[in-house]
């Protein structure tokens, strides 16, 4: 993974591309949880959504690094 890449003249870290690529997976998982009614049982759904995205990001990095 490159350390940095240029997008419209702005340098972004290489991990930002991975984060952007994970957004569709996050949306699909989030919608599945909404349909199944999981968010009714959570104290703070927004905090859970953030933790879910961070967990997906960490799993993707672990898979890439080895």
N, CA, C and O atoms as CSV, one atom per row, in Angstrom:
chain,resi,resn,atom,element,x,y,z
A,1,UNK,N,N,0.852,-1.166,0.000
A,1,UNK,CA,C,0.000,0.000,0.000
A,1,UNK,C,C,0.902,1.233,0.000
A,1,UNK,O,O,1.839,1.312,0.794
A,2,UNK,N,N,0.627,2.199,-0.885
A,2,UNK,CA,C,1.478,3.389,-0.909
A,2,UNK,C,C,1.315,4.205,0.369
A,2,UNK,O,O,0.257,4.210,0.998
A,3,UNK,N,N,2.382,4.886,0.728
A,3,UNK,CA,C,2.327,5.695,1.938
A,3,UNK,C,C,1.407,6.895,1.766
A,3,UNK,O,O,0.714,7.287,2.705
A,4,UNK,N,N,1.394,7.487,0.558
A,4,UNK,CA,C,0.530,8.630,0.296
A,4,UNK,C,C,0.207,8.677,-1.192
A,4,UNK,O,O,0.985,8.209,-2.024
A,5,UNK,N,N,-0.942,9.245,-1.513
A,5,UNK,CA,C,-1.295,9.446,-2.911
A,5,UNK,C,C,-1.935,10.820,-3.053
A,5,UNK,O,O,-2.463,11.379,-2.091
A,6,UNK,N,N,-1.878,11.345,-4.251
A,6,UNK,CA,C,-2.379,12.686,-4.512
A,6,UNK,C,C,-3.753,12.601,-5.165
A,6,UNK,O,O,-3.936,11.892,-6.155
A,7,UNK,N,N,-4.701,13.316,-4.613
A,7,UNK,CA,C,-6.046,13.395,-5.173
A,7,UNK,C,C,-6.409,14.869,-5.286
A,7,UNK,O,O,-6.597,15.544,-4.274
A,8,UNK,N,N,-6.507,15.364,-6.502
A,8,UNK,CA,C,-6.818,16.773,-6.776
A,8,UNK,C,C,-5.810,17.701,-6.101
A,8,UNK,O,O,-6.167,18.773,-5.612
A,9,UNK,N,N,-4.561,17.279,-6.080
A,9,UNK,CA,C,-3.508,18.101,-5.502
A,9,UNK,C,C,-3.392,18.010,-3.995
A,9,UNK,O,O,-2.582,18.716,-3.393
A,10,UNK,N,N,-4.184,17.157,-3.378
A,10,UNK,CA,C,-4.141,16.988,-1.922
A,10,UNK,C,C,-3.564,15.616,-1.627
A,10,UNK,O,O,-4.049,14.612,-2.149
A,11,UNK,N,N,-2.540,15.566,-0.801
A,11,UNK,CA,C,-1.942,14.292,-0.428
A,11,UNK,C,C,-2.745,13.649,0.694
A,11,UNK,O,O,-3.011,14.262,1.728
A,12,UNK,N,N,-3.121,12.403,0.460
A,12,UNK,CA,C,-3.885,11.633,1.439
A,12,UNK,C,C,-3.099,10.387,1.812
A,12,UNK,O,O,-2.375,9.845,0.977
A,13,UNK,N,N,-3.226,9.923,3.048
A,13,UNK,CA,C,-2.542,8.684,3.419
A,13,UNK,C,C,-3.111,7.496,2.649
A,13,UNK,O,O,-4.281,7.502,2.266
A,14,UNK,N,N,-2.291,6.488,2.427
A,14,UNK,CA,C,-2.720,5.310,1.684
A,14,UNK,C,C,-3.860,4.567,2.353
A,14,UNK,O,O,-4.668,3.928,1.679
A,15,UNK,N,N,-3.931,4.647,3.669
A,15,UNK,CA,C,-5.001,3.965,4.391
A,15,UNK,C,C,-6.361,4.621,4.141
A,15,UNK,O,O,-7.396,3.993,4.367
A,16,UNK,N,N,-6.372,5.865,3.682
A,16,UNK,CA,C,-7.642,6.537,3.394
A,16,UNK,C,C,-8.363,5.859,2.235
A,16,UNK,O,O,-9.592,5.787,2.222
A,17,UNK,N,N,-7.605,5.366,1.266
A,17,UNK,CA,C,-8.213,4.648,0.144
A,17,UNK,C,C,-8.918,3.381,0.633
A,17,UNK,O,O,-10.005,3.044,0.162
A,18,UNK,N,N,-8.295,2.691,1.572
A,18,UNK,CA,C,-8.906,1.500,2.155
A,18,UNK,C,C,-10.187,1.862,2.903
A,18,UNK,O,O,-11.187,1.150,2.811
A,19,UNK,N,N,-10.155,2.951,3.631
A,19,UNK,CA,C,-11.332,3.398,4.373
A,19,UNK,C,C,-12.485,3.721,3.425
A,19,UNK,O,O,-13.634,3.378,3.703
A,20,UNK,N,N,-12.184,4.369,2.323
A,20,UNK,CA,C,-13.214,4.700,1.335
A,20,UNK,C,C,-13.767,3.431,0.689
A,20,UNK,O,O,-14.963,3.343,0.412
A,21,UNK,N,N,-12.901,2.458,0.450
A,21,UNK,CA,C,-13.341,1.205,-0.165
A,21,UNK,C,C,-14.244,0.393,0.767
A,21,UNK,O,O,-15.055,-0.403,0.295
A,22,UNK,N,N,-14.115,0.581,2.066
A,22,UNK,CA,C,-14.916,-0.178,3.028
A,22,UNK,C,C,-16.313,0.401,3.246
A,22,UNK,O,O,-17.166,-0.268,3.830
A,23,UNK,N,N,-16.560,1.604,2.798
A,23,UNK,CA,C,-17.858,2.240,3.042
A,23,UNK,C,C,-19.026,1.428,2.473
A,23,UNK,O,O,-20.025,1.275,3.176
A,24,UNK,N,N,-18.965,0.896,1.244
A,24,UNK,CA,C,-20.104,0.084,0.765
A,24,UNK,C,C,-20.361,-1.161,1.621
A,24,UNK,O,O,-21.515,-1.529,1.842
A,25,UNK,N,N,-19.299,-1.811,2.103
A,25,UNK,CA,C,-19.480,-2.978,2.970
A,25,UNK,C,C,-20.147,-2.573,4.279
A,25,UNK,O,O,-21.018,-3.281,4.785
A,26,UNK,N,N,-19.734,-1.434,4.822
A,26,UNK,CA,C,-20.333,-0.937,6.052
A,26,UNK,C,C,-21.819,-0.647,5.854
A,26,UNK,O,O,-22.635,-0.982,6.712
A,27,UNK,N,N,-22.169,-0.032,4.739
A,27,UNK,CA,C,-23.575,0.305,4.477
A,27,UNK,C,C,-24.424,-0.955,4.375
A,27,UNK,O,O,-25.535,-0.996,4.903
A,28,UNK,N,N,-23.914,-1.979,3.705
A,28,UNK,CA,C,-24.660,-3.237,3.573
A,28,UNK,C,C,-24.870,-3.882,4.941
A,28,UNK,O,O,-25.984,-4.299,5.260
A,29,UNK,N,N,-23.824,-3.970,5.747
A,29,UNK,CA,C,-23.942,-4.578,7.080
A,29,UNK,C,C,-24.873,-3.754,7.957
A,29,UNK,O,O,-25.689,-4.311,8.692
A,30,UNK,N,N,-24.758,-2.429,7.885
A,30,UNK,CA,C,-25.603,-1.550,8.683
A,30,UNK,C,C,-27.071,-1.728,8.316
A,30,UNK,O,O,-27.921,-1.798,9.204
A,31,UNK,N,N,-27.384,-1.801,7.032
A,31,UNK,CA,C,-28.770,-1.988,6.600
A,31,UNK,C,C,-29.309,-3.347,7.039
A,31,UNK,O,O,-30.478,-3.463,7.406
A,32,UNK,N,N,-28.466,-4.367,7.004
A,32,UNK,CA,C,-28.906,-5.685,7.473
A,32,UNK,C,C,-29.257,-5.634,8.956
A,32,UNK,O,O,-30.251,-6.226,9.376
A,33,UNK,N,N,-28.458,-4.939,9.747
A,33,UNK,CA,C,-28.740,-4.827,11.175
A,33,UNK,C,C,-30.005,-4.016,11.432
A,33,UNK,O,O,-30.747,-4.308,12.370
A,34,UNK,N,N,-30.257,-3.002,10.611
A,34,UNK,CA,C,-31.485,-2.213,10.753
A,34,UNK,C,C,-32.705,-3.082,10.453
A,34,UNK,O,O,-33.687,-3.052,11.195
A,35,UNK,N,N,-32.645,-3.854,9.370
A,35,UNK,CA,C,-33.778,-4.708,8.984
A,35,UNK,C,C,-34.041,-5.768,10.047
A,35,UNK,O,O,-35.196,-6.083,10.334
A,36,UNK,N,N,-32.983,-6.320,10.630
A,36,UNK,CA,C,-33.148,-7.357,11.652
A,36,UNK,C,C,-33.561,-6.780,13.001
A,36,UNK,O,O,-33.928,-7.537,13.900
A,37,UNK,N,N,-33.512,-5.464,13.165
A,37,UNK,CA,C,-33.962,-4.835,14.402
A,37,UNK,C,C,-32.944,-4.806,15.523
A,37,UNK,O,O,-33.317,-4.681,16.689
A,38,UNK,N,N,-31.671,-4.919,15.198
A,38,UNK,CA,C,-30.641,-4.937,16.240
A,38,UNK,C,C,-30.501,-3.598,16.947
A,38,UNK,O,O,-30.182,-3.563,18.136
A,39,UNK,N,N,-30.728,-2.516,16.256
A,39,UNK,CA,C,-30.497,-1.198,16.842
A,39,UNK,C,C,-31.527,-0.849,17.915
A,39,UNK,O,O,-31.305,0.077,18.696
A,40,UNK,N,N,-32.631,-1.558,17.970
A,40,UNK,CA,C,-33.603,-1.318,19.043
A,40,UNK,C,C,-33.062,-1.744,20.397
A,40,UNK,O,O,-33.497,-1.230,21.427
A,41,UNK,N,N,-32.119,-2.679,20.407
A,41,UNK,CA,C,-31.605,-3.233,21.651
A,41,UNK,C,C,-30.324,-2.562,22.124
A,41,UNK,O,O,-29.789,-2.917,23.174
A,42,UNK,N,N,-29.831,-1.600,21.362
A,42,UNK,CA,C,-28.577,-0.942,21.711
A,42,UNK,C,C,-28.841,0.362,22.445
A,42,UNK,O,O,-29.804,1.074,22.163
A,43,UNK,N,N,-27.968,0.651,23.385
A,43,UNK,CA,C,-28.106,1.872,24.154
A,43,UNK,C,C,-27.750,3.087,23.310
A,43,UNK,O,O,-28.404,4.125,23.404
A,44,UNK,N,N,-26.719,2.960,22.488
A,44,UNK,CA,C,-26.238,4.085,21.687
A,44,UNK,C,C,-25.926,3.601,20.267
A,44,UNK,O,O,-24.786,3.229,19.988
A,45,UNK,N,N,-26.910,3.599,19.368
A,45,UNK,CA,C,-26.697,3.075,18.011
A,45,UNK,C,C,-25.576,3.776,17.240
A,45,UNK,O,O,-24.857,3.128,16.479
A,46,UNK,N,N,-25.419,5.077,17.424
A,46,UNK,CA,C,-24.363,5.794,16.701
A,46,UNK,C,C,-22.982,5.327,17.133
A,46,UNK,O,O,-22.082,5.197,16.303
A,47,UNK,N,N,-22.811,5.078,18.410
A,47,UNK,CA,C,-21.538,4.583,18.917
A,47,UNK,C,C,-21.260,3.178,18.382
A,47,UNK,O,O,-20.118,2.845,18.064
A,48,UNK,N,N,-22.298,2.365,18.287
A,48,UNK,CA,C,-22.137,1.029,17.726
A,48,UNK,C,C,-21.752,1.090,16.254
A,48,UNK,O,O,-20.910,0.317,15.798
A,49,UNK,N,N,-22.365,2.005,15.511
A,49,UNK,CA,C,-22.019,2.157,14.089
A,49,UNK,C,C,-20.557,2.559,13.921
A,49,UNK,O,O,-19.866,2.051,13.037
A,50,UNK,N,N,-20.091,3.463,14.763
A,50,UNK,CA,C,-18.695,3.874,14.687
A,50,UNK,C,C,-17.772,2.703,15.024
A,50,UNK,O,O,-16.759,2.500,14.354
A,51,UNK,N,N,-18.114,1.942,16.048
A,51,UNK,CA,C,-17.305,0.781,16.427
A,51,UNK,C,C,-17.315,-0.277,15.325
A,51,UNK,O,O,-16.306,-0.946,15.102
A,52,UNK,N,N,-18.430,-0.431,14.644
A,52,UNK,CA,C,-18.515,-1.377,13.532
A,52,UNK,C,C,-17.586,-0.963,12.399
A,52,UNK,O,O,-16.889,-1.806,11.834
A,53,UNK,N,N,-17.568,0.317,12.061
A,53,UNK,CA,C,-16.694,0.794,10.990
A,53,UNK,C,C,-15.226,0.647,11.377
A,53,UNK,O,O,-14.407,0.245,10.550
A,54,UNK,N,N,-14.889,0.960,12.598
A,54,UNK,CA,C,-13.507,0.810,13.059
A,54,UNK,C,C,-13.100,-0.657,13.047
A,54,UNK,O,O,-11.965,-0.981,12.697
A,55,UNK,N,N,-14.006,-1.539,13.422
A,55,UNK,CA,C,-13.701,-2.973,13.410
A,55,UNK,C,C,-13.475,-3.483,11.989
A,55,UNK,O,O,-12.550,-4.260,11.751
A,56,UNK,N,N,-14.309,-3.053,11.045
A,56,UNK,CA,C,-14.112,-3.442,9.647
A,56,UNK,C,C,-12.773,-2.930,9.127
A,56,UNK,O,O,-12.062,-3.643,8.419
A,57,UNK,N,N,-12.436,-1.707,9.478
A,57,UNK,CA,C,-11.178,-1.101,9.051
A,57,UNK,C,C,-9.991,-1.870,9.629
A,57,UNK,O,O,-9.021,-2.140,8.922
A,58,UNK,N,N,-10.068,-2.218,10.902
A,58,UNK,CA,C,-8.981,-2.970,11.541
A,58,UNK,C,C,-8.832,-4.359,10.920
A,58,UNK,O,O,-7.712,-4.815,10.690
A,59,UNK,N,N,-9.943,-5.029,10.649
A,59,UNK,CA,C,-9.870,-6.349,10.015
A,59,UNK,C,C,-9.258,-6.272,8.620
A,59,UNK,O,O,-8.486,-7.148,8.230
A,60,UNK,N,N,-9.595,-5.237,7.878
A,60,UNK,CA,C,-9.025,-5.076,6.534
A,60,UNK,C,C,-7.523,-4.825,6.598
A,60,UNK,O,O,-6.770,-5.365,5.788
A,61,UNK,N,N,-7.087,-4.020,7.544
A,61,UNK,CA,C,-5.652,-3.752,7.687
A,61,UNK,C,C,-4.913,-5.013,8.107
A,61,UNK,O,O,-3.824,-5.290,7.605
A,62,UNK,N,N,-5.494,-5.779,9.020
A,62,UNK,CA,C,-4.860,-7.030,9.452
A,62,UNK,C,C,-4.730,-7.989,8.275
A,62,UNK,O,O,-3.709,-8.661,8.134
A,63,UNK,N,N,-5.755,-8.056,7.431
A,63,UNK,CA,C,-5.694,-8.937,6.263
A,63,UNK,C,C,-4.637,-8.481,5.263
A,63,UNK,O,O,-3.977,-9.311,4.639
A,64,UNK,N,N,-4.472,-7.182,5.107
A,64,UNK,CA,C,-3.489,-6.670,4.153
A,64,UNK,C,C,-2.056,-6.824,4.650
A,64,UNK,O,O,-1.157,-7.173,3.885
A,65,UNK,N,N,-1.853,-6.562,5.927
A,65,UNK,CA,C,-0.500,-6.610,6.488
A,65,UNK,C,C,-0.045,-8.046,6.679
A,65,UNK,O,O,1.122,-8.371,6.459
A,66,UNK,N,N,-0.953,-8.885,7.081
A,66,UNK,CA,C,-0.595,-10.290,7.210
A,66,UNK,C,C,-0.707,-10.714,8.598
A,66,UNK,O,O,-0.445,-11.876,8.912
